[in-house]
Amino acid sequence: MPRSGIFLSILLWAGLAGAQQPVAPDTAMQQVVQQVRQVLVSPREQAFAQVLVSAEVLRDPRDTSFYDIVVRFDPERYRDPHLGRYPLTFEDQCVLWGKRLALYSRIASWKAGRFYLHDLYTGRQVWVDLATARLLSPPYGKPPAAKTFAAWLPYIHNTPRSTEPRALGTWLRLMREESRDLVIYQWRAAAGDTALPADSLRGR
């Protein structure tokens, strides 16, 4: 299906659903979620495949033209007889996946708002704004001329893993120690509504 078709399908469902509902679990959205998972984990990255638990795309109730990417991982699922513990820190994981998602958002037909990362082992949750992340992750080298997912996926996977110290400091300041539940709760409380969001991530 063309990207424009995917986007129209998402918007059609979004107009019928409540503001806190996940994007429609139809074929189009399954394809979008699958793309997100492919961006996060290349076929050569067994470690990432082990620790990635779930990836979701959820509409941002504060501005329904944007969608949040919610990723949960568990470093305790990592198994390697030679290395032992999972080699990446939470911050390293957030920066690397944030870079990839920022590049992916440049060609996606839908607007990515925030990237939420949840470590299920420690319970730690942060979010970063992908518009700012795009500024911190400009295209490197010569990006593919065709802005298609197939053309950009290998390019995204080859994102430099190292981060210049100044940019890394900015990344760390960009990370907000808040869950998506808390962000939505605070937004609704400011509007006088203290009910928990319908797509609460508690206990998941």
N, C-alpha and C positions, 0 to 999 in steps of 0.2 A: 504494500500500500504506500503511495507517496506520502511524504512528510506532511503535506498540507491536509491530506485525508485524515491522518492520525490526529492532527491538531483540531480539525473540525469535529471529529468524534469526541475528543476530550471536552471541547467547549459545549457540545450538545448535551453531554451527560451532566457537565458541571452546572448548566443552567437549570437542570431538573432536580439536582440534589441539594441537600442542606449544606450550609457553609463549612461544616466541620466533617463532611463525609469524605472518605478516600475517593480518588479518581476511579471511574467506572472499571470494574474488573472484566472488561470486554476484551476482544482480541486486540484492538488497537492499544489499549493501555497495557496489556500483557507484553506487547512488543516494546513499549517504552520502558517498562520495568526491566525487561530482559536486556535492553540496551544499557541501562544503568549498571546492571550486574556485570555486563561484559566490559564496561569502562573500568569498573573497580578491579576486576580480576582477569588477567590475560590467561590464555591456555597454558602458559609456562609457569604460572605463579601458584604452585601447589599450596604454599603457606597461606596466601590470601583466600584460596578456595576453602581451606580448612576453617579459617576463623570467621569468614563472612557468614552471618546467620540470616539476615534478611535485608532487603532494600525495598523501600516504598516511595511512591510519589503521591503526595497529598496536597490538596488545594489549600492555599493560605487564606484563612477566613477574613483576614484584615484587608486583603487586596486579592480578590478572586481571579485576577488575571495572572497571578503567579502561583507556582507550585513548589512545595518544599520537597527536598530529597532527604529521607530519613533512613539511616543505615545503622544496623546493629551488628556488632561483632563480639566474639568471645575469644580472647587470646589463649584461654586455657584449652581450647580445642586443638591447639597446635601440637603436632607430633613430628619430631625429628630426632632420631637416635644420636645424631652427631652434635646438634646445637642445643638440645635441651629446651630451654624456655624460648618463648616467642621473641624474636630479635628486635622488634620495633617498639618504641615507646608510644604511648597514646598520642602525644603531640606529633611524632613522626608520621603516624598513621593518618592523622587528621590532615596534615599538610600535604602528604602525597596524594591521598584520595581527593582532597580539596582541589589540588592542581588539576587532576584529571577531570573532575566534574566541571571545573571552571572552563577548561578547553572544550569539553563536550557541550556546555551550555552555549558556546559560540555558534554551533551548527544545529542545535535542537530547534524544532519548530514550535516549542512551547517555552514560556518564560520561567526560568528557574529562580526562585527567591532565595531560600536558605538551605544550607546543608547541615543537617543534624547528625551527630555521631554519638552513639551510645555504646559504651563498653559494658556488656552484660556481666562481666566478672566483677569489676570494681563498682559498677553502678554509675560511673562517671558519664556525664552528658554535656556536650558543648554544641554550639552552633556557630557557623560563619556565614556571612553574607556573600553570596556568589557573585554579585556585581562587583564588590570590592576585590574578591578573589581573582576575578578576571583581570583586574589591573595589576595584581601581583603575579599573574601567570600569563604574560603575553605570549603569543605564538613564538616558538623558538625555531631557529633555522628557517627553512622554507616550507611553510605548511602546504598541504595538498591544495591544488587549484580547485578541485571539485569539493563543494561543501556537503558531502554525503557522509553518512555514518560509516559506510564500508571503507571510504577513502581515509577518513580521519581516525578510525579506531587504532590501527598500528601506530600512527603518529602520536596519539594520546598515550598509548602504552609506553612509548619511548620518551615520555616526559622526563627531563633530568631529575634524578632523585635528590641531588644535592641542592641546597638553597643558600644563596648568598646571605651572609650574616645579617645584614640590615633588613633584607626582605623577610628572613626568618623571624626577626624580632617583631616585625609588623604582623606576620602571621600569628604569632603568639598573642599579641595584643588584640587581634581580630577575634580570637576564640572567646566566646561568651559562655560562662559556666552556668547554663540554664537548659532545662529540658524543654521540649516543645510544649508539653503540658503547661509548664510554668509561664512560658511566653504567651500562650493563648489565654491562660487564666488572668494574667496581669492585664492583657488587652481588654478582656471582657469585664474585669473588675473596674477598670477605668471608665468603662461605658455603663457601669451600674449593674452588670450581670456577673454574678460570682459562681455560676454553675460551671462544672468541669466540662471541657470540650467533649463532644460526642465521640471523637476519634482518639480518646485518651490513650496514651502509650503506657500507662501504669501497668506494671506487672507483666509486660510482654517481652 
